[in-house]
Amino acid sequence: MGIRLLIVEDEAELADFVVRGLREEGFVVEHAADGESAWDAMRFGGSWDLIVLDWWLPGEEGLSLLKRYRQSGGTAPVLFLTARDSVADRVRGLDAGADDYLCKPFAFDELVARVRALVRRRDRSAELTISHGDVTVDLAAQRAKRGGRSLDLTAKELSLLTFFLRHPGQVLSRTRIYDHVWDEAFDGQSNTLEVHVMELRRKLETHGPRVIHTIRGRGYLYESTPAAEAP
């Protein structure tokens, strides 16, 4: 699934439960456990489709993070997931820029339903599509096209293409790609990434020139006119 969620939660057991559960629902999920790493992810982690944010965090608290994120121009929907359940706290959270508020303890099914509702709402207001040049991915429908023609991609190929489209013109290391698309540590002995890139290239190049380029010793670049390319 190309829809990216950032989970900001310092309780390790709860965070693991939420991250694993949302990944099983098909979302691409990343986790931050404190205020500093959360702010780095919010600023530098690319475009998020939804942020699930705890209030109490080591370092900077969630409410302050939310205010900074909105003031800096961050537009992703934010769902507060917190034990602070008073009406006054809910009002403060919503006034600071949260889009929804769910109190702990919570039912996981309700969390998933709220996440989907917020993503649908964002879809209606700003279509969940990513494109660069003549390649487009419709995240809501989970379909990709090049030059208006449909691409028959596997789920992993679609996730890989989505990651490239989110970072055009950037040289992406194999480790970074693997960590984000496979949600696990990079295995330097495996050729899984290379095989998927080769197959994705083949399908893209059926309808146009190469856009995924190998940069020797550094990784891959998604661009129509690379500076240098290795086989």
N, C-alpha and C positions, 0 to 999 in steps of 0.2 A: 504494500500500500504506500502511495506517495505522500499521504497526509502526515505531517511531522508534528509531534507533540513534545514539549519540554515539561518534565515533571520536576518540580522543585520541592524536595521533601528530605528532612534530615533524619527521620526515623528509618534506620536501615531495613528493618523487617517489613514495615509498611511500604516503603519505596520499592523494595523488591517485588512485593505482591502486586502493587499497582502497575509497575513497569512490565512485568511478565504478563499480567492479565491483558493489558492494552495491546501488547505485541501480539498476543494470541487472537485479539480482535482484528488484527491486520494493520495496525498503525505503526509508523516508524517512531520510536520513542527514545529520547535521551534523558539523562537524569543529572541533576545537580543537587548537592547535599548541603550547601551553605550559601550565605549571601554573596560572597566573592565569586565563587564559581558560577552561581546563578546569573549574576550580572554580566560576567564574561560571555556566558552562553546567550543571554538575551541580546547583547550588543554584537557579538561576533559569530554567532552560531548559524547565520543565514536567516532566511525568513521562516518563522514558525507559523503553523496553522492554528495552534492553540497552546497556551501555557497554563498548566495546573500548578498553583502556587500555594505553599504553606505560609502561614503568618509568622509563627515563631521559628526562627532559623539562627544558627550560629553566625555571628557577624551581623550584617545588615538584615533587618527583619523584612518580611514580605511586603508589608504596607509601604515601606519606604522604597523598596525595589520597584513596586508597581508605579508609584508616583514618578520616580526617575525614568522608568520605561516610557510612560505616557508623555512626559515632558520632552523626552529625546525624540519623540515622533513614532514610537512603537505602536503598531496598530493591531497586532494579533489579539484575538479574544483571550481573556484571562479568567480562569475559574479558581476562586479561592477554595481551598480544601483545608479546613482548620477546625481545631477544637473550640475556638472562640465563637460561641453560639448566641451571644446576646444580640438583641435587636440593634443596640447602639453600634456594636462591632460590625454587623452586617451593613448598616447604613454607611459607616466609615469606609468599608471596603468597596462598596458600590460607588460611593462618591469619589473615591480615589481613582476609579477607572476600571474596576472589575466588571465583568459581564455577567457573572453568576457566582453563587456562593453555596457551598455544600459543607455541612458540619460533620465532624467526626463524633462518634463512629458512623459509618455510612454503609449502605449496601452497594456492592460493586456494580450490580446491574443498573442502579440509579446513576452512578458515576458515568458508566458507558453511555447511557441514554442522554445525559446532559452534555457530554463531550460531542456526541453525534449531533445534537440539536444546535450547539454553538457552531460546529463546522458547517452545518446546513445553512445557518443564518449568514455566516461569512460567505458561503457559496452564492447566496442570493444577492448579497450586496457587492461582492467583488469576485466574479467567476473564478473558481479554483482551476485556473489553467496556467501553465508555464510554457513559455515558448522562447526560442532563439532562432533567428533566421526562418527557415521554412519548416522547422520541427516544433511540434506542439504536443503537450501532454495534458489531457483533461483528467485532473485528479479525482473529481467526483465520479466520473464514469469509468475511470481506470482504462483509458484508451489513448493511444499515441498515433499521430499522423505526421507524414512528411509530404510537403507540397500538396496537402489536401487528401493524400492517399493513406489509408489505414495501414498500420504496421502490426503484424502478428507477433506480439512480444509475450514472453513468459512473465510471471509476476516479478521475478528477480531482475530480468532485463528491463522491465518498466521502472523498477526502483533505481536501477543503475542509471538509466537515461534521465530520470528525474533529478538525481544527484548532480549529474553533469550539467543539466539545464539550469540548476540553481547556482552554478559557479562557472559561467562561461568566461573564457579568457584567462582562467587561473590554472596553473600547473598543480594538479592534485596528485599527491603521493599515493602509491599503492596501499600503504598502511591506512591513510586517511579514508580512502574510498572503501576499503574492506571494513573498517571499523564502523562506518556510517550505514553501509548497505547491508552488511551481514550481521551487524549487532554482536560481533564477537571479535576476539583478538586476532590480529593478522598472523597467518601461518606462512612464514617465508618459504617453506618447502612446497606449498600447494600452488598449483597453477589454476585454481578455480577462477580467480579474477580474470586472468588472461583469456581463459576459454569463454567466459561470459562477454568480455569486451570484443573478442573476435566475432562471436555470433551476433552481437548487437551491431557491430560495424557492418557485417554482411547484410543485415536486414535494412539498415539505414541507406547503405550504398546502392541498394536496388533502385532507389528513387532519387539519387543525387550523389554529388561528390563527397569525399571523406570529410567528416567533421570531428571525429575522435582521433587524435594524433598521439603517438608515442613520443615522449621527450626523453631521450637517452639518459639513463641514470637518475631520473627525477620522477617520472610517473606519466600521467596522461593530461592532455589539454583538449578541451572542447572548444573549437573555434574553426572558422572557415578558412582563415589564412594564417597558419602557424609560422613561427619564426624558424623552427628547425624540427625535423622529424627523423626518427629512427624507424627501421622496419618493425 
